[in-house]
Structures are given as structure tokens and as C-alpha cells.
Amino acid sequence: MEPSPETLLLVEEYRHELAASGDVVPVHPWQEEELTRRKDQLGSPGRQSSGKLLDGLPAELIIAHQVENDLATVFQWYESRRPGRGEEFLDCVRAGLKSISRNPLMNPIVCHSYRRSLLRPFPFAAFYECDGEKVIVYAMLPISPDPKKWHPPNQTTIGNRWHQVVLILSTLVGSWLGMQIVHEFGHVLGGWLTGGQVARVVLHPLTISRTDWAHDPNPLVEVWAGPILGVLLPLACWALFCRRRGVYLVRFFAGFCCIANGAYIAGGSFDRLGDAGDLLRLGSPIWLLWLFGILTIPLGLWLWHRQGPHFGLGSARGRVSVRAAYGTLISVIILTILEILFFFND
């Protein structure tokens, strides 16, 4: 026996009330990671998506460009199951976005500053922020706890993975080169402040950096200044730009410097290598070197925590910012050329 329209309406209203509860439809960790990644990579917060799937929307809505990719994938999936079902999904999305534009505060904050509008009866939700008079829609995500159900593999996977490889390798190489520059700058500044005179600074992509001194009246201060400023300066840059787009690259670099300097000083103390050996010969107790490593290495790991989606890992499934990938690559190439020129002109 078919249920009456009145019964269906009551069931639907009850289901909607349940779905409005965060306990029933929780925000999953992969969704939080994806929202953070998209906010960092949003190109221009004042630019609305111009895709055909979302035409006719209110002008005050700002749609992140990734939303078009979300909708295109889901639209194709629904259309492949039943012709016309994809259009029904898009109609539901448009109605939900128009409702958001009329009353953006009607939906509660579900995590951080993000609000969520469930796209009933489809198992998807629109995630957005209210920034003054602007409403920024970052994503249309499924409410499933399994991120593998979102964006199934398609013909762009190979291209995504290539961009991901470029971003990861460029970031690692750039962090190594930048860490050496900041570390040696610390040595130079520490020696200069204590009246020293630099003879030569060795910087080359294929060598371990070092600073040679013609006159070094307080070597203990000069040697400690390298790793200490090598950690503090990147941390200061991260704190300064923590709200800027693409800050995850600065955060990764700061974490890299913490880990590299901490491991260099604490680990080098066992074989008396490099700066660690100099510090021990100059009278620093070995426990102080270990303490430096104990403080900086966990800090670096904390800075790296949950940054994987920015680099295409986890829920991002290989998707990264193309601008970040090739901007980082160009920066590494320029930095390498400058170091080579500096090495041969020194």
C-alpha cells in the first residue's frame, strides 16, 4: 500500500529535523581538511565562479572555483544512473544556494567558522563562510565519512599526480636550500653582532653550507646563533603570514627548519659533527644540545601535522594547487641559480 502524501510529508519533515543535528550528520575529519585546503588555495575571494552549472545565482554569493569540479563529477554520476537525475541534483543545489543568499545565518556553524547547508534529499552539503556582507561557498561535499566516495578516479588523475609530484619535490628541495641560507645567516648575524669578520660563506646546492671566519671573538655565540635563528626566523615568517593564502608552504618550511636544525644539533652531538662538535669543544654541555633537539623536533612535527591534503595526500587524492606547484618550482630554480652564481663569484 502506498503511503499517503500527508505521511510522506511528516516523515520528510522529521528526517529534515534529524539531518539538521550535527550529532546525526557529523562533520568528518576529511571534510575539515578539505575545507582548510580550499580556503588556503582560494585564488581571489572576490571572484565568483563563471561556470555554466551555476548560472543565475545571486551576485552576493562567491563560489570557489573547485565547486564547479565538485558539481560536474556528481552531475555526471547521477546522469549515468538515470537521465535527468543530474539536472534534479543541480536544481537542488541552486535552490540551496539561493536559500543561503537570502539568509546565510540560518545554518549553524559546524566547524571552525564554516556553516553547512544540507542539500536534501541528496546526500551532499554546501559548506560556506560568512565574511561580513560576503558569503563564500568553498565546497559541495558528500556527507559520507568515506572520502573515497568523493571524486572517483577520472581522466585527470595522471595530471593531478604530476602536479603533486612537482609540488612535493619542489617544496622539499626549496626547504633544504632555504634552511641552509637561514642557518648561515644566523651564524653571520651572531658573529657580526659580537665583532666578528666573515672570510667566506659557502652556499651551493650540492654541498653542506658553512661560514668561515677571519676573526671570531665570541665563537660560542656565533655557533649557537646559526641553529637558533635558523629556527626562530622561519617561525616568525609563519606567524606573520599565518592568515595569507598559501601559508601552508611557509608552515612546512618552518617545520622543516625546526626538524633539520634540531636533528643536526642533537644528533651531531654523538659524533661531535659540524656545529654540534664546535659547541661541545667550546664548552656547551651535551644535555643542552639534546634539549634543543627535544624542543625543536616535536615542534616541527606539529607544524607538519594535518598538512598532507595541501600536498595532495589523504582526502585530496592527488589534487594540489597548480599555481603553488609551479610557483614553488620556479622559486627553487631561481634559488639554485643564485646559489651557484654566489658560489663561483665568492
GUKE-575395 format. One record per residue (C-alpha): residue in one letter; x, y, z. Coordinates in steps of 0.5 Angstrom, whole numbers. Example, Ala and Ser with C-alpha at 12.3 -4.5 7.8 and 13.67 -1.06 7.14 Angstrom:
2
 resn    px    py    pz
    A    25    -9    16
    S    27    -2    14
% end
This chain:
346
 resn    px    py    pz
    M     0     0     0
    E     3     7    -2
    P     4    12     4
    S    -1    18     4
    P     2    25     2
    E     1    27     9
    T     5    21    12
    L    11    23     7
    L    11    30     9
    L    11    28    16
    V    17    23    15
    E    21    28    11
    E    20    34    16
    Y    22    29    21
    R    28    27    17
    H    30    34    16
    E    30    36    23
    L    35    30    25
    A    39    32    19
    A    40    39    22
    S    43    36    28
    G    51    35    28
    D    50    29    32
    V    46    26    26
    V    50    29    21
    P    57    30    24
    V    63    34    20
    H    68    29    19
    P    76    30    19
    W    77    29    12
    Q    72    35    11
    E    75    39    15
    E    82    38    12
    E    79    39     5
    L    76    46     7
    T    82    48    10
    R    86    47     4
    R    81    50    -1
    K    81    56     4
    D    88    57     3
    Q    88    56    -4
    L    83    60    -6
    G    85    65   -11
    S    81    71   -11
    P    76    72    -5
    G    72    77    -9
    R    71    73   -16
    Q    65    69   -17
    S    65    62   -21
    S    63    63   -28
    G    62    56   -30
    K    55    54   -33
    L    53    49   -28
    L    52    55   -23
    D    49    61   -27
    G    43    65   -25
    L    46    66   -18
    P    45    72   -13
    A    51    76   -14
    E    53    77    -7
    L    55    69    -7
    I    62    68    -8
    I    63    61   -11
    A    70    58   -10
    H    72    55   -17
    Q    73    48   -14
    V    66    48   -13
    E    65    47   -21
    N    69    41   -21
    D    65    38   -15
    L    58    39   -18
    A    61    37   -25
    T    63    30   -22
    V    57    29   -18
    F    52    31   -24
    Q    56    26   -29
    W    55    21   -24
    Y    47    22   -23
    E    46    23   -30
    S    50    16   -32
    R    45    13   -27
    R    38    16   -29
    P    38    21   -35
    G    35    28   -32
    R    37    26   -25
    G    43    30   -25
    E    39    36   -27
    E    35    35   -21
    F    41    35   -17
    L    43    42   -20
    D    36    45   -19
    C    37    42   -11
    V    44    46   -11
    R    41    52   -14
    A    36    52    -9
    G    40    51    -3
    L    45    57    -5
    K    39    62    -6
    S    37    60     1
    I    44    61     3
    S    44    68     0
    R    37    70     3
    N    39    68    10
    P    46    66    11
    L    46    66    18
    M    40    61    18
    N    45    55    18
    P    49    54    25
    I    57    54    25
    V    59    46    25
    C    67    47    25
    H    71    53    26
    S    68    59    22
    Y    64    54    17
    R    57    53    16
    R    53    48    13
    S    47    47     9
    L    45    40     7
    L    42    39     0
    R    36    35     2
    P    34    30    -1
    F    41    29    -4
    P    47    26     1
    F    51    33     0
    A    52    39     3
    A    54    46     2
    F    60    49     6
    Y    61    56     7
    E    63    62    11
    C    60    69    12
    D    65    74    12
    G    62    81    13
    E    57    82     7
    K    60    77     3
    V    58    69     3
    I    64    65     1
    V    62    58    -1
    Y    68    53    -1
    A    65    46    -3
    M    60    42    -4
    L    62    35    -1
    P    58    29     1
    I    56    27     8
    S    59    20     8
    P    65    19    13
    D    69    16     7
    P    73    21     3
    K    74    15    -3
    K    67    16    -5
    W    68    23    -7
    H    71    25   -14
    P    72    18   -16
    P    78    17   -21
    N    78    20   -28
    Q    82    22   -34
    T    85    28   -30
    T    88    23   -25
    I    95    23   -28
    G    96    30   -29
    N    94    31   -22
    R    99    27   -19
    W   104    30   -24
    H   103    37   -21
    Q   103    33   -14
    V   110    31   -15
    V   112    37   -17
    L   110    41   -11
    I   113    36    -6
    L   119    35    -9
    S   120    43   -10
    T   118    44    -3
    L   123    39     0
    V   129    42    -5
    G   127    49    -3
    S   126    48     4
    W   133    45     4
    L   136    51     0
    G   132    56     5
    M   134    52    11
    Q   142    53    10
    I   141    60     8
    V   137    62    14
    H   142    58    18
    E   148    61    15
    F   145    68    16
    G   144    66    24
    H   152    65    24
    V   154    71    20
    L   149    76    25
    G   151    73    31
    G   159    74    29
    W   158    81    27
    L   154    83    33
    T   160    80    37
    G   165    84    33
    G   167    78    28
    Q   169    79    21
    V   167    74    16
    A   172    71    11
    R   167    67     7
    V   160    64     7
    V   160    57     3
    L   153    56    -1
    H   152    51    -6
    P   146    46    -8
    L   151    40    -8
    T   155    42    -1
    I   154    43     6
    S   154    50     8
    R   159    53    12
    T   161    60    15
    D   169    61    15
    W   171    67    20
    A   177    71    19
    H   176    74    26
    D   171    71    31
    P   172    74    38
    N   166    70    41
    P   165    63    37
    L   160    60    42
    V   155    66    41
    E   156    65    34
    V   156    58    33
    W   149    58    37
    A   146    64    33
    G   146    59    27
    P   141    54    29
    I   137    58    34
    L   136    64    29
    G   135    58    24
    V   129    56    28
    L   126    63    30
    L   126    67    23
    P   122    61    20
    L   117    61    26
    A   117    69    25
    C   115    69    18
    W   110    63    19
    A   107    67    25
    L   107    74    20
    F   104    70    14
    C    99    65    18
    R    93    68    15
    R    95    69     8
    R    94    65     2
    G    99    59     1
    V   101    60     8
    Y   102    52     9
    L   108    53     5
    V   111    57    10
    R   109    53    15
    F   112    47    12
    F   119    51    11
    A   118    53    19
    G   117    46    21
    F   123    43    16
    C   128    48    19
    C   126    46    26
    I   127    39    25
    A   133    40    21
    N   137    44    26
    G   134    40    32
    A   137    34    29
    Y   143    37    27
    I   145    39    34
    A   142    34    38
    G   144    28    33
    G   151    31    32
    S   153    31    39
    F   154    24    39
    D   160    24    34
    R   162    31    35
    L   160    33    28
    G   159    40    25
    D   156    46    30
    A   155    40    35
    G   162    39    35
    D   164    46    36
    L   159    47    41
    L   162    42    45
    R   169    44    44
    L   167    51    46
    G   164    49    53
    S   157    48    52
    P   154    42    56
    I   152    36    52
    W   145    36    55
    L   144    43    52
    L   144    40    45
    W   140    35    47
    L   135    40    50
    F   135    44    44
    G   133    38    39
    I   128    36    44
    L   124    42    44
    T   125    44    36
    I   124    37    33
    P   117    36    36
    L   115    43    34
    G   117    42    27
    L   113    35    27
    W   107    39    30
    L   108    44    24
    W   107    39    19
    H   101    36    23
    R    95    35    18
    Q    98    39    12
    G    98    33     8
    P    92    35     4
    H    95    41     2
    F   100    37    -2
    G    95    32    -5
    L    95    27     1
    G    90    24     4
    S    83    26     2
    A    86    31    -3
    R    87    25    -7
    G    93    28   -11
    R    90    35   -12
    V    94    41   -11
    S    94    48   -13
    V    98    48   -20
    R   100    55   -18
    A   103    53   -12
    A   107    47   -15
    Y   110    51   -21
    G   111    58   -17
    T   115    53   -12
    L   119    50   -18
    I   121    57   -21
    S   123    59   -14
    V   127    53   -13
    I   130    54   -20
    I   132    62   -19
    L   135    60   -12
    T   139    55   -15
    I   142    59   -20
    L   143    65   -15
    E   147    60   -10
    I   151    57   -16
    L   153    64   -18
    F   154    66   -11
    F   159    60   -10
    F   163    62   -16
    N   164    69   -15
    D   166    68    -8
% end
